[in-house]
Amino acid sequence: RGRTIAATPRQLESLVRLSESLARMRLGRVVMRDDVREAVRLMKVATQAAATDPRTGRIDMDMITTGRSTAERELEENLAASLKELLAERRGNRLGVAEIRRQLSEILNAAVQQEDLADVLRVMDADGLVQFNERAQTVFVRAGVVG
């Protein structure tokens, strides 16, 4: 008793709709206290499931606000910074993605996942830093890359 729960208007509207639906499921015309309790419980379970980082098993609110965990975002930022350093030395060259991945794995002392690297390369391509050819699995390093 006496606990305060912070909620956005959207969450409150969802709780009202859930409570009303639960009342209808039991063929009631009025929302009862138990309907509201169950709606709150369902929201908590859904929020917890949506906020749990599958890699760490810990609750991470970034999962709800951005769709990515803090760990994923930090991994991508670290990978991007290391990749920029690596590519800054190779401006004007075309490199194979497999070789870039091997070198990054050595630099970071950890295995770099193919899809993680591809995601960072797509962003760098969109920013005009590299030309990423996914089909040929090559990267042309443009002059704008600075480590």
DOLUMZA-34874 format. One record per atom (N, C-alpha, C, O): residue in one letter; atom name; x, y, z. Coordinates in nm, 4 decimals, padded with zeros to 6 digits. Layout:
   type   atom         c1         c2         c3
      a     CA          X          Y          Z
...
END
This chain:
   type   atom         c1         c2         c3
      r      N    00.0838   -00.1197    00.0000
      r     CA    00.0000    00.0000    00.0000
      r      C    00.0870    00.1243    00.0000
      r      O    00.1994    00.1234    00.0502
      g      N    00.0332    00.2312   -00.0571
      g     CA    00.1039    00.3580   -00.0568
      g      C    00.2170    00.3672   -00.1573
      g      O    00.2914    00.4652   -00.1559
      r      N    00.2328    00.2674   -00.2456
      r     CA    00.3399    00.2732   -00.3456
      r      C    00.2955    00.3590   -00.4619
      r      O    00.1795    00.3540   -00.5026
      t      N    00.3874    00.4378   -00.5156
      t     CA    00.3582    00.5226   -00.6299
      t      C    00.4164    00.4591   -00.7547
      t      O    00.5303    00.4122   -00.7545
      i      N    00.3375    00.4579   -00.8613
      i     CA    00.3841    00.4042   -00.9897
      i      C    00.3814    00.5180   -01.0903
      i      O    00.2768    00.5789   -01.1128
      a      N    00.4961    00.5472   -01.1512
      a     CA    00.5026    00.6497   -01.2550
      a      C    00.4550    00.5887   -01.3864
      a      O    00.4943    00.4777   -01.4220
      a      N    00.3699    00.6623   -01.4583
      a     CA    00.3184    00.6111   -01.5851
      a      C    00.2917    00.7269   -01.6798
      a      O    00.2550    00.8366   -01.6376
      t      N    00.3107    00.7006   -01.8083
      t     CA    00.2789    00.8004   -01.9106
      t      C    00.1289    00.7937   -01.9395
      t      O    00.0649    00.6934   -01.9081
      p      N    00.0721    00.8989   -01.9988
      p     CA   -00.0696    00.8930   -02.0367
      p      C   -00.1008    00.7733   -02.1263
      p      O   -00.2068    00.7119   -02.1146
      r      N   -00.0094    00.7415   -02.2139
      r     CA   -00.0303    00.6271   -02.3039
      r      C   -00.0399    00.4959   -02.2250
      r      O   -00.1237    00.4106   -02.2544
      q      N    00.0476    00.4813   -02.1240
      q     CA    00.0429    00.3609   -02.0407
      q      C   -00.0871    00.3546   -01.9619
      q      O   -00.1461    00.2476   -01.9467
      l      N   -00.1319    00.4699   -01.9116
      l     CA   -00.2580    00.4734   -01.8371
      l      C   -00.3751    00.4345   -01.9264
      l      O   -00.4641    00.3606   -01.8843
      e      N   -00.3750    00.4846   -02.0505
      e     CA   -00.4807    00.4473   -02.1448
      e      C   -00.4777    00.2972   -02.1719
      e      O   -00.5823    00.2332   -02.1831
      s      N   -00.3592    00.2426   -02.1821
      s     CA   -00.3462    00.0979   -02.2029
      s      C   -00.4003    00.0207   -02.0839
      s      O   -00.4671   -00.0814   -02.1007
      l      N   -00.3715    00.0694   -01.9630
      l     CA   -00.4227    00.0034   -01.8423
      l      C   -00.5758    00.0078   -01.8389
      l      O   -00.6400   -00.0904   -01.8017
      v      N   -00.6332    00.1202   -01.8773
      v     CA   -00.7795    00.1316   -01.8808
      v      C   -00.8360    00.0319   -01.9817
      v      O   -00.9307   -00.0407   -01.9515
      r      N   -00.7773    00.0287   -02.1019
      r     CA   -00.8267   -00.0644   -02.2052
      r      C   -00.8119   -00.2097   -02.1606
      r      O   -00.9026   -00.2906   -02.1797
      l      N   -00.6975   -00.2421   -02.1012
      l     CA   -00.6769   -00.3789   -02.0524
      l      C   -00.7783   -00.4135   -01.9435
      l      O   -00.8367   -00.5218   -01.9450
      s      N   -00.7990   -00.3227   -01.8500
      s     CA   -00.8944   -00.3455   -01.7405
      s      C   -01.0348   -00.3671   -01.7957
      s      O   -01.1061   -00.4573   -01.7518
      e      N   -01.0744   -00.2839   -01.8921
      e     CA   -01.2067   -00.2985   -01.9533
      e      C   -01.2189   -00.4317   -02.0270
      e      O   -01.3230   -00.4972   -02.0220
      s      N   -01.1123   -00.4707   -02.0948
      s     CA   -01.1147   -00.5988   -02.1672
      s      C   -01.1262   -00.7164   -02.0709
      s      O   -01.1982   -00.8127   -02.0972
      l      N   -01.0551   -00.7074   -01.9601
      l     CA   -01.0624   -00.8144   -01.8605
      l      C   -01.2034   -00.8238   -01.8017
      l      O   -01.2536   -00.9335   -01.7776
      a      N   -01.2664   -00.7094   -01.7789
      a     CA   -01.4047   -00.7095   -01.7289
      a      C   -01.4971   -00.7748   -01.8316
      a      O   -01.5827   -00.8558   -01.7961
      r      N   -01.4794   -00.7393   -01.9594
      r     CA   -01.5625   -00.7990   -02.0647
      r      C   -01.5402   -00.9503   -02.0745
      r      O   -01.6341   -01.0258   -02.1000
      m      N   -01.4163   -00.9937   -02.0543
      m     CA   -01.3866   -01.1377   -02.0624
      m      C   -01.4643   -01.2167   -01.9568
      m      O   -01.5033   -01.3310   -01.9805
      r      N   -01.4861   -01.1568   -01.8429
      r     CA   -01.5640   -01.2253   -01.7387
      r      C   -01.7120   -01.1874   -01.7473
      r      O   -01.7905   -01.2165   -01.6571
      l      N   -01.7486   -01.1205   -01.8601
      l     CA   -01.8864   -01.0794   -01.8891
      l      C   -01.9397   -00.9776   -01.7893
      l      O   -02.0598   -00.9713   -01.7631
      g      N   -01.8486   -00.8979   -01.7341
      g     CA   -01.8898   -00.7932   -01.6400
      g      C   -01.9151   -00.6626   -01.7128
      g      O   -01.8571   -00.6361   -01.8181
      r      N   -02.0029   -00.5811   -01.6548
      r     CA   -02.0328   -00.4501   -01.7121
      r      C   -01.9501   -00.3413   -01.6457
      r      O   -01.9400   -00.2299   -01.6972
      v      N   -01.8906   -00.3738   -01.5308
      v     CA   -01.8136   -00.2775   -01.4517
      v      C   -01.6742   -00.3339   -01.4283
      v      O   -01.6571   -00.4532   -01.4032
      v      N   -01.5746   -00.2456   -01.4371
      v     CA   -01.4366   -00.2862   -01.4091
      v      C   -01.4199   -00.2978   -01.2574
      v      O   -01.4506   -00.2048   -01.1828
      m      N   -01.3717   -00.4113   -01.2146
      m     CA   -01.3513   -00.4363   -01.0715
      m      C   -01.2034   -00.4185   -01.0363
      m      O   -01.1172   -00.4147   -01.1242
      r      N   -01.1767   -00.4080   -00.9091
      r     CA   -01.0404   -00.3903   -00.8596
      r      C   -00.9487   -00.5037   -00.9095
      r      O   -00.8335   -00.4790   -00.9451
      d      N   -00.9994   -00.6260   -00.9120
      d     CA   -00.9190   -00.7394   -00.9601
      d      C   -00.8831   -00.7244   -01.1080
      d      O   -00.7752   -00.7670   -01.1495
      d      N   -00.9712   -00.6650   -01.1878
      d     CA   -00.9424   -00.6405   -01.3293
      d      C   -00.8233   -00.5450   -01.3421
      d      O   -00.7337   -00.5661   -01.4238
      v      N   -00.8242   -00.4407   -01.2606
      v     CA   -00.7158   -00.3417   -01.2641
      v      C   -00.5849   -00.4045   -01.2166
      v      O   -00.4796   -00.3810   -01.2757
      r      N   -00.5915   -00.4839   -01.1103
      r     CA   -00.4698   -00.5516   -01.0601
      r      C   -00.4090   -00.6414   -01.1672
      r      O   -00.2875   -00.6437   -01.1867
      e      N   -00.4957   -00.7153   -01.2363
      e     CA   -00.4472   -00.8052   -01.3420
      e      C   -00.3902   -00.7249   -01.4580
      e      O   -00.2892   -00.7648   -01.5161
      a      N   -00.4519   -00.6140   -01.4928
      a     CA   -00.4007   -00.5286   -01.6008
      a      C   -00.2620   -00.4756   -01.5645
      a      O   -00.1722   -00.4743   -01.6487
      v      N   -00.2442   -00.4321   -01.4404
      v     CA   -00.1132   -00.3829   -01.3944
      v      C   -00.0110   -00.4953   -01.3988
      v      O    00.1024   -00.4742   -01.4419
      r      N   -00.0500   -00.6156   -01.3542
      r     CA    00.0406   -00.7303   -01.3571
      r      C    00.0830   -00.7623   -01.5005
      r      O    00.2008   -00.7865   -01.5268
      l      N   -00.0130   -00.7625   -01.5927
      l     CA    00.0180   -00.7899   -01.7329
      l      C    00.1135   -00.6860   -01.7911
      l      O    00.2056   -00.7201   -01.8652
      m      N    00.0910   -00.5595   -01.7575
      m     CA    00.1794   -00.4520   -01.8061
      m      C    00.3206   -00.4702   -01.7515
      m      O    00.4182   -00.4520   -01.8242
      k      N    00.3316   -00.5058   -01.6242
      k     CA    00.4644   -00.5262   -01.5638
      k      C    00.5378   -00.6406   -01.6326
      k      O    00.6562   -00.6290   -01.6642
      v      N    00.4673   -00.7509   -01.6557
      v     CA    00.5292   -00.8672   -01.7206
      v      C    00.5729   -00.8312   -01.8624
      v      O    00.6835   -00.8654   -01.9041
      a      N    00.4855   -00.7618   -01.9368
      a     CA    00.5181   -00.7234   -02.0741
      a      C    00.6358   -00.6271   -02.0767
      a      O    00.7243   -00.6397   -02.1613
      t      N    00.6377   -00.5314   -01.9850
      t     CA    00.7471   -00.4343   -01.9792
      t      C    00.8776   -00.5035   -01.9430
      t      O    00.9820   -00.4754   -02.0019
      q      N    00.8714   -00.5933   -01.8469
      q     CA    00.9921   -00.6653   -01.8066
      q      C    01.0457   -00.7493   -01.9221
      q      O    01.1664   -00.7521   -01.9461
      a      N    00.9567   -00.8175   -01.9936
      a     CA    01.0003   -00.8996   -02.1073
      a      C    01.0614   -00.8124   -02.2161
      a      O    01.1632   -00.8488   -02.2751
      a      N    00.9999   -00.6973   -02.2431
      a     CA    01.0501   -00.6089   -02.3481
      a      C    01.1805   -00.5413   -02.3077
      a      O    01.2602   -00.5040   -02.3938
      a      N    01.2028   -00.5253   -02.1779
      a     CA    01.3204   -00.4528   -02.1300
      a      C    01.4361   -00.5448   -02.0942
      a      O    01.5416   -00.4960   -02.0537
      t      N    01.4205   -00.6751   -02.1076
      t     CA    01.5272   -00.7680   -02.0701
      t      C    01.6225   -00.7879   -02.1870
      t      O    01.5831   -00.8291   -02.2960
      d      N    01.7490   -00.7573   -02.1609
      d     CA    01.8537   -00.7735   -02.2617
      d      C    01.8813   -00.9232   -02.2773
      d      O    01.9215   -00.9878   -02.1806
      p      N    01.8606   -00.9801   -02.3969
      p     CA    01.8818   -01.1238   -02.4142
      p      C    02.0265   -01.1670   -02.3937
      p      O    02.0518   -01.2830   -02.3610
      r      N    02.1220   -01.0757   -02.4122
      r     CA    02.2631   -01.1115   -02.3946
      r      C    02.3026   -01.1207   -02.2479
      r      O    02.3815   -01.2068   -02.2088
      t      N    02.2458   -01.0293   -02.1658
      t     CA    02.2866   -01.0235   -02.0249
      t      C    02.1816   -01.0785   -01.9305
      t      O    02.2133   -01.1175   -01.8182
      g      N    02.0551   -01.0820   -01.9755
      g     CA    01.9469   -01.1252   -01.8885
      g      C    01.9050   -01.0183   -01.7887
      g      O    01.8223   -01.0440   -01.7012
      r      N    01.9612   -00.8992   -01.8011
      r     CA    01.9309   -00.7901   -01.7085
      r      C    01.8302   -00.6945   -01.7714
      r      O    01.8198   -00.6842   -01.8936
      i      N    01.7563   -00.6248   -01.6855
      i     CA    01.6589   -00.5256   -01.7325
      i      C    01.7345   -00.4027   -01.7798
      i      O    01.8206   -00.3501   -01.7094
      d      N    01.7012   -00.3578   -01.8995
      d     CA    01.7689   -00.2437   -01.9617
      d      C    01.6618   -00.1590   -02.0304
      d      O    01.6063   -00.1998   -02.1324
      m      N    01.6330   -00.0423   -01.9755
      m     CA    01.5255    00.0413   -02.0293
      m      C    01.5556    00.0908   -02.1708
      m      O    01.4638    00.1306   -02.2425
      d      N    01.6822    00.0890   -02.2122
      d     CA    01.7141    00.1238   -02.3513
      d      C    01.6442    00.0286   -02.4489
      d      O    01.6147    00.0660   -02.5624
      m      N    01.6182   -00.0940   -02.4043
      m     CA    01.5494   -00.1911   -02.4904
      m      C    01.4106   -00.1395   -02.5275
      m      O    01.3633   -00.1631   -02.6386
      i      N    01.3458   -00.0696   -02.4355
      i     CA    01.2119   -00.0175   -02.4625
      i      C    01.2201    00.1121   -02.5410
      i      O    01.1462    00.1312   -02.6377
      t      N    01.3094    00.2014   -02.5001
      t     CA    01.3128    00.3332   -02.5636
      t      C    01.3763    00.3316   -02.7022
      t      O    01.3349    00.4078   -02.7895
      t      N    01.4775    00.2448   -02.7241
      t     CA    01.5478    00.2457   -02.8527
      t      C    01.5371    00.1139   -02.9287
      t      O    01.5687    00.1082   -03.0476
      g      N    01.4929    00.0085   -02.8615
      g     CA    01.4869   -00.1219   -02.9261
      g      C    01.6192   -00.1963   -02.9230
      g      O    01.6295   -00.3093   -02.9707
      r      N    01.7206   -00.1314   -02.8661
      r     CA    01.8534   -00.1944   -02.8533
      r      C    01.8986   -00.1815   -02.7091
      r      O    01.8644   -00.0850   -02.6406
      s      N    01.9750   -00.2783   -02.6638
      s     CA    02.0250   -00.2719   -02.5273
      s      C    02.1448   -00.1780   -02.5197
      s      O    02.2076   -00.1464   -02.6207
      t      N    02.1747   -00.1347   -02.3990
      t     CA    02.2928   -00.0511   -02.3760
      t      C    02.4176   -00.1266   -02.4207
      t      O    02.5075   -00.0686   -02.4816
      a      N    02.4227   -00.2559   -02.3902
      a     CA    02.5393   -00.3369   -02.4278
      a      C    02.5556   -00.3409   -02.5800
      a      O    02.6674   -00.3298   -02.6304
      e      N    02.4453   -00.3566   -02.6533
      e     CA    02.4522   -00.3588   -02.8003
      e      C    02.4994   -00.2241   -02.8548
      e      O    02.5831   -00.2178   -02.9449
      r      N    02.4437   -00.1165   -02.7982
      r     CA    02.4814    00.0179   -02.8433
      r      C    02.6294    00.0439   -02.8161
      r      O    02.7001    00.0960   -02.9023
      e      N    02.6763    00.0080   -02.6971
      e     CA    02.8171    00.0283   -02.6631
      e      C    02.9077   -00.0576   -02.7500
      e      O    03.0147   -00.0129   -02.7914
      l      N    02.8658   -00.1805   -02.7778
      l     CA    02.9431   -00.2691   -02.8650
      l      C    02.9546   -00.2073   -03.0040
      l      O    03.0627   -00.2052   -03.0627
      e      N    02.8426   -00.1569   -03.0565
      e     CA    02.8434   -00.0962   -03.1893
      e      C    02.9310    00.0289   -03.1919
      e      O    03.0055    00.0497   -03.2877
      e      N    02.9231    00.1126   -03.0877
      e     CA    03.0053    00.2340   -03.0810
      e      C    03.1535    00.1987   -03.0746
      e      O    03.2351    00.2620   -03.1416
      n      N    03.1889    00.0988   -02.9950
      n     CA    03.3279    00.0545   -02.9820
      n      C    03.3774   -00.0047   -03.1136
      n      O    03.4897    00.0217   -03.1566
      l      N    03.2926   -00.0844   -03.1763
      l     CA    03.3274   -00.1449   -03.3050
      l      C    03.3469   -00.0367   -03.4108
      l      O    03.4416   -00.0435   -03.4892
      a      N    03.2581    00.0636   -03.4141
      a     CA    03.2677    00.1725   -03.5118
      a      C    03.3954    00.2530   -03.4911
      a      O    03.4630    00.2873   -03.5881
      a      N    03.4290    00.2835   -03.3668
      a     CA    03.5504    00.3615   -03.3378
      a      C    03.6753    00.2840   -03.3802
      a      O    03.7661    00.3401   -03.4415
      s      N    03.6790    00.1555   -03.3471
      s     CA    03.7945    00.0727   -03.3847
      s      C    03.8037    00.0575   -03.5355
      s      O    03.9131    00.0588   -03.5918
      l      N    03.6891    00.0430   -03.6012
      l     CA    03.6875    00.0287   -03.7469
      l      C    03.7373    00.1565   -03.8136
      l      O    03.8134    00.1500   -03.9102
      k      N    03.6955    00.2723   -03.7633
      k     CA    03.7417    00.3997   -03.8200
      k      C    03.8926    00.4133   -03.8060
      k      O    03.9601    00.4587   -03.8984
      e      N    03.9451    00.3743   -03.6913
      e     CA    04.0915    00.3795   -03.6715
      e      C    04.1613    00.2884   -03.7714
      e      O    04.2606    00.3270   -03.8332
      l      N    04.1095    00.1686   -03.7865
      l     CA    04.1692    00.0710   -03.8772
      l      C    04.1641    00.1209   -04.0221
      l      O    04.2622    00.1094   -04.0955
      l      N    04.0494    00.1761   -04.0627
      l     CA    04.0328    00.2183   -04.2017
      l      C    04.1031    00.3499   -04.2331
      l      O    04.1352    00.3763   -04.3490
      a      N    04.1277    00.4329   -04.1319
      a     CA    04.1946    00.5617   -04.1550
      a      C    04.3327    00.5404   -04.2167
      a      O    04.3810    00.6244   -04.2926
      e      N    04.3952    00.4288   -04.1839
      e     CA    04.5291    00.3977   -04.2361
      e      C    04.5223    00.3416   -04.3789
      e      O    04.6252    00.3239   -04.4440
      r      N    04.4021    00.3143   -04.4262
      r     CA    04.3882    00.2470   -04.5559
      r      C    04.3012    00.3257   -04.6536
      r      O    04.2344    00.2665   -04.7383
      r      N    04.3016    00.4587   -04.6426
      r     CA    04.2214    00.5423   -04.7325
      r      C    04.2581    00.5154   -04.8781
      r      O    04.3755    00.5020   -04.9126
      g      N    04.1550    00.5077   -04.9629
      g     CA    04.1772    00.4862   -05.1054
      g      C    04.1952    00.3399   -05.1433
      g      O    04.2167    00.3093   -05.2605
      n      N    04.1870    00.2496   -05.0474
      n     CA    04.2042    00.1062   -05.0747
      n      C    04.0716    00.0315   -05.0678
      n      O    03.9769    00.0733   -05.0011
      r      N    04.0686   -00.0809   -05.1395
      r     CA    03.9533   -00.1716   -05.1323
      r      C    03.9973   -00.2914   -05.0499
      r      O    04.1018   -00.3515   -05.0749
      l      N    03.9141   -00.3252   -04.9496
      l     CA    03.9468   -00.4354   -04.8586
      l      C    03.8338   -00.5366   -04.8543
      l      O    03.7176   -00.5026   -04.8765
      g      N    03.8686   -00.6602   -04.8259
      g     CA    03.7678   -00.7641   -04.8066
      g      C    03.7103   -00.7565   -04.6660
      g      O    03.7825   -00.7287   -04.5703
      v      N    03.5811   -00.7809   -04.6536
      v     CA    03.5144   -00.7757   -04.5236
      v      C    03.5733   -00.8812   -04.4293
      v      O    03.5885   -00.8557   -04.3099
      a      N    03.6062   -00.9985   -04.4820
      a     CA    03.6627   -01.1045   -04.3977
      a      C    03.7951   -01.0598   -04.3353
      a      O    03.8213   -01.0884   -04.2185
      e      N    03.8780   -00.9901   -04.4125
      e     CA    04.0070   -00.9412   -04.3606
      e      C    03.9849   -00.8317   -04.2559
      e      O    04.0532   -00.8287   -04.1536
      i      N    03.8910   -00.7433   -04.2812
      i     CA    03.8585   -00.6375   -04.1840
      i      C    03.8114   -00.7017   -04.0540
      i      O    03.8525   -00.6616   -03.9452
      r      N    03.7251   -00.8014   -04.0668
      r     CA    03.6717   -00.8700   -03.9483
      r      C    03.7830   -00.9389   -03.8701
      r      O    03.7846   -00.9353   -03.7470
      r      N    03.8756   -01.0016   -03.9417
      r     CA    03.9875   -01.0699   -03.8753
      r      C    04.0733   -00.9694   -03.7994
      r      O    04.1100   -00.9925   -03.6842
      q      N    04.1052   -00.8571   -03.8648
      q     CA    04.1897   -00.7559   -03.8009
      q      C    04.1188   -00.6917   -03.6819
      q      O    04.1811   -00.6679   -03.5784
      l      N    03.9903   -00.6638   -03.6953
      l     CA    03.9151   -00.6065   -03.5832
      l      C    03.9094   -00.7032   -03.4655
      l      O    03.9197   -00.6612   -03.3502
      s      N    03.8932   -00.8311   -03.4935
      s     CA    03.8905   -00.9310   -03.3862
      s      C    04.0220   -00.9314   -03.3100
      s      O    04.0234   -00.9467   -03.1878
      e      N    04.1339   -00.9145   -03.3828
      e     CA    04.2653   -00.9060   -03.3172
      e      C    04.2758   -00.7795   -03.2324
      e      O    04.3212   -00.7844   -03.1181
      i      N    04.2336   -00.6662   -03.2889
      i     CA    04.2421   -00.5376   -03.2184
      i      C    04.1575   -00.5400   -03.0911
      i      O    04.2021   -00.4972   -02.9847
      l      N    04.0362   -00.5902   -03.1037
      l     CA    03.9426   -00.5896   -02.9909
      l      C    03.9608   -00.7098   -02.8990
      l      O    03.9018   -00.7158   -02.7911
      n      N    04.0422   -00.8047   -02.9417
      n     CA    04.0663   -00.9261   -02.8645
      n      C    03.9347   -00.9991   -02.8346
      n      O    03.9162   -01.0554   -02.7267
      a      N    03.8446   -00.9967   -02.9325
      a     CA    03.7150   -01.0640   -02.9211
      a      C    03.6624   -01.0903   -03.0614
      a      O    03.6917   -01.0161   -03.1552
      a      N    03.5854   -01.1952   -03.0741
      a     CA    03.5277   -01.2286   -03.2044
      a      C    03.4277   -01.1212   -03.2463
      a      O    03.3395   -01.0836   -03.1690
      v      N    03.4423   -01.0727   -03.3683
      v     CA    03.3490   -00.9742   -03.4241
      v      C    03.2486   -01.0507   -03.5093
      v      O    03.2856   -01.1230   -03.6018
      q      N    03.1213   -01.0334   -03.4765
      q     CA    03.0157   -01.1018   -03.5506
      q      C    02.9979   -01.0375   -03.6877
      q      O    03.0046   -00.9154   -03.7014
      q      N    02.9754   -01.1203   -03.7882
      q     CA    02.9582   -01.0738   -03.9263
      q      C    02.8483   -00.9679   -03.9361
      q      O    02.8672   -00.8643   -03.9999
      e      N    02.7338   -00.9938   -03.8732
      e     CA    02.6197   -00.9015   -03.8838
      e      C    02.6480   -00.7703   -03.8110
      e      O    02.6054   -00.6645   -03.8571
      d      N    02.7193   -00.7750   -03.6980
      d     CA    02.7548   -00.6519   -03.6264
      d      C    02.8441   -00.5636   -03.7135
      d      O    02.8247   -00.4423   -03.7212
      l      N    02.9418   -00.6261   -03.7786
      l     CA    03.0317   -00.5523   -03.8667
      l      C    02.9546   -00.4952   -03.9858
      l      O    02.9752   -00.3802   -04.0245
      a      N    02.8658   -00.5762   -04.0432
      a     CA    02.7862   -00.5302   -04.1579
      a      C    02.6992   -00.4107   -04.1191
      a      O    02.6836   -00.3172   -04.1976
      d      N    02.6426   -00.4135   -03.9986
      d     CA    02.5595   -00.3010   -03.9529
      d      C    02.6412   -00.1719   -03.9464
      d      O    02.5957   -00.0667   -03.9911
      v      N    02.7616   -00.1807   -03.8907
      v     CA    02.8480   -00.0626   -03.8787
      v      C    02.8914   -00.0156   -04.0177
      v      O    02.8952    00.1046   -04.0443
      l      N    02.9237   -00.1089   -04.1051
      l     CA    02.9645   -00.0718   -04.2418
      l      C    02.8500   -00.0049   -04.3182
      l      O    02.8735    00.0869   -04.3968
      r      N    02.7262   -00.0503   -04.2955
      r     CA    02.6110    00.0128   -04.3609
      r      C    02.5963    00.1584   -04.3158
      r      O    02.5677    00.2462   -04.3972
      v      N    02.6156    00.1833   -04.1879
      v     CA    02.6072    00.3204   -04.1356
      v      C    02.7188    00.4055   -04.1948
      v      O    02.6955    00.5192   -04.2359
      m      N    02.8404    00.3505   -04.1992
      m     CA    02.9535    00.4243   -04.2553
      m      C    02.9323    00.4508   -04.4042
      m      O    02.9726    00.5553   -04.4553
      d      N    02.8691    00.3561   -04.4736
      d     CA    02.8386    00.3748   -04.6153
      d      C    02.7366    00.4885   -04.6308
      d      O    02.7526    00.5756   -04.7164
      a      N    02.6343    00.4869   -04.5494
      a     CA    02.5317    00.5915   -04.5550
      a      C    02.5907    00.7285   -04.5224
      a      O    02.5453    00.8302   -04.5749
      d      N    02.6925    00.7310   -04.4355
      d     CA    02.7590    00.8568   -04.3989
      d      C    02.8631    00.9001   -04.5022
      d      O    02.9226    01.0071   -04.4894
      g      N    02.8852    00.8166   -04.6052
      g     CA    02.9787    00.8516   -04.7116
      g      C    03.1253    00.8269   -04.6785
      g      O    03.2143    00.8761   -04.7479
      l      N    03.1503    00.7501   -04.5715
      l     CA    03.2890    00.7240   -04.5318
      l      C    03.3507    00.6074   -04.6083
      l      O    03.4708    00.6050   -04.6351
      v      N    03.2659    00.5112   -04.6427
      v     CA    03.3129    00.3945   -04.7185
      v      C    03.2089    00.3619   -04.8250
      v      O    03.0966    00.4123   -04.8234
      q      N    03.2499    00.2769   -04.9162
      q     CA    03.1561    00.2197   -05.0128
      q      C    03.1527    00.0711   -04.9819
      q      O    03.2489   -00.0008   -05.0087
      f      N    03.0416    00.0253   -04.9255
      f     CA    03.0285   -00.1130   -04.8803
      f      C    02.9500   -00.1914   -04.9839
      f      O    02.8320   -00.1646   -05.0068
      n      N    03.0161   -00.2890   -05.0470
      n     CA    02.9514   -00.3755   -05.1448
      n      C    02.9205   -00.5077   -05.0748
      n      O    03.0074   -00.5935   -05.0591
      e      N    02.7951   -00.5220   -05.0335
      e     CA    02.7589   -00.6424   -04.9576
      e      C    02.7677   -00.7689   -05.0410
      e      O    02.8078   -00.8739   -04.9910
      r      N    02.7306   -00.7594   -05.1668
      r     CA    02.7333   -00.8786   -05.2523
      r      C    02.8767   -00.9296   -05.2687
      r      O    02.9030   -01.0490   -05.2537
      a      N    02.9694   -00.8379   -05.2997
      a     CA    03.1096   -00.8779   -05.3194
      a      C    03.1857   -00.8887   -05.1870
      a      O    03.2980   -00.9390   -05.1833
      q      N    03.1232   -00.8407   -05.0775
      q     CA    03.1868   -00.8411   -04.9455
      q      C    03.3195   -00.7653   -04.9476
      q      O    03.4217   -00.8120   -04.8976
      t      N    03.3132   -00.6449   -05.0086
      t     CA    03.4300   -00.5579   -05.0123
      t      C    03.3924   -00.4195   -04.9610
      t      O    03.2756   -00.3806   -04.9598
      v      N    03.4959   -00.3462   -04.9186
      v     CA    03.4780   -00.2105   -04.8686
      v      C    03.5839   -00.1224   -04.9342
      v      O    03.7033   -00.1514   -04.9274
      f      N    03.5383   -00.0141   -04.9979
      f     CA    03.6305    00.0853   -05.0504
      f      C    03.6345    00.1980   -04.9491
      f      O    03.5309    00.2546   -04.9141
      v      N    03.7551    00.2310   -04.9017
      v     CA    03.7724    00.3325   -04.7977
      v      C    03.7883    00.4678   -04.8640
      v      O    03.8846    00.4904   -04.9373
      r      N    03.6952    00.5573   -04.8390
      r     CA    03.7004    00.6917   -04.8955
      r      C    03.7927    00.7794   -04.8144
      r      O    03.8319    00.7438   -04.7032
      a      N    03.8272    00.8935   -04.8697
      a     CA    03.9244    00.9847   -04.8083
      a      C    03.8748    01.0443   -04.6770
      a      O    03.9560    01.0891   -04.5960
      g      N    03.7415    01.0461   -04.6534
      g     CA    03.6865    01.1118   -04.5363
      g      C    03.7019    01.0378   -04.4053
      g      O    03.6675    01.0931   -04.3008
      v      N    03.7516    00.9162   -04.4058
      v     CA    03.7657    00.8388   -04.2827
      v      C    03.8803    00.8930   -04.1999
      v      O    03.9942    00.8986   -04.2461
      v      N    03.8500    00.9326   -04.0783
      v     CA    03.9518    00.9829   -03.9854
      v      C    03.9442    00.9007   -03.8596
      v      O    03.8361    00.8840   -03.8031
      g      N    04.0558    00.8492   -03.8145
      g     CA    04.0586    00.7645   -03.6964
      g      C    04.0546    00.8374   -03.5746
      g      O    04.0564    00.7779   -03.4669
END
